[in-house]
Amino acid sequence: MEDFTYEALIESYNAQRAERFAYIDFVLRFLGGLNRSDLLDFFGIGEAAASKEISEYKKLTANNVDYDRVLRKNVILRESFKPLINLDAETALGMLANGFNKNKLYNRPMLPYQRIGATPHHLNTDFVSKVTRAIYSQTAIKCNYISDNSKNHDERTLLPTAFFYDGQSWMFRAFHRTPVIGKAHFKCFEFSRLANITECPNDVARSPETLSQDADWHLVVPLQLTLHPSLSSYKKATLTQEFGLGKEQHEFVITEKAVLVYYLKKHWKIDVNDTPSSEGSYNFHLKNGDTLKHLCCMENVFKYP
């Protein structure tokens, strides 16, 4: 298969067709399959035009896709797939979160732009695509996971269900299937800590392993935050501006998924002690911690250093 850039596709075909080929490539790689209706819905083209674009894509990438008569859709050929257009993992995850965007296929920002603090260890796009395909198809993966709070790096079976960005890292939610009765549970994982992933496309999630059964993911809790009393007047004024508070407004309420409060605590520097701590560097104090402590999924939030 010839290597293409998005610009090269435009030169060989035209901008309209290049976008369609890139979309087909993206959906196959990160969702695992597509049919004509995906093109109809996204581009508003007719069935004949959709069929033509899929057929032409197959000519360009002979070993990427095949039609599955049982599923009645074009599915990825996992063992031989080679992307028509290479994308970095973070760009792909951003588009999965916000929608396919042809402008992300160019390395041409509309204004001068530079990302600060990109980690030297870039996410493995192949690993990410295996997880996102598993989320879409509700199937399992087997992998090793290099956890920072456990020495158990043995192979584990995960049923990925959703993904999210915590402000610093891309992560995903999954059901951790274990043979130990009572130990299987939903948990959050970092993409960057994955190793040796194997897809299990025939191992479909059982009902208790699906996102609909993840009560903690669906539970939204209120957080009553107040500017921390240890802050200087200057810092309080800065946070007031950053968070869009009124001049004399020192507290506010937000809602967040219960399982994600742990990450919010870290990035917003929230003091969860019953009374504001005089030690440490905090921006906010959580005033309604007593109403949240009973939730099992909040256990890590209220672990004190």
Helices and strands as residue ranges (DSSP letters): H 6-12, H 15-31, E 33-34, H 36-43, H 47-60, E 65-68, E 73-76, H 89-98, G 102-105, H 125-137, E 139-145, E 156-165, E 170-177, E 185-190, G 191-193, E 194-204, G 207-209, G 211-213, H 215-218, E 220-227, H 233-242, E 251-257, G 258-260, H 261-268, E 270-271, E 284-286, G 289-291, G 296-298
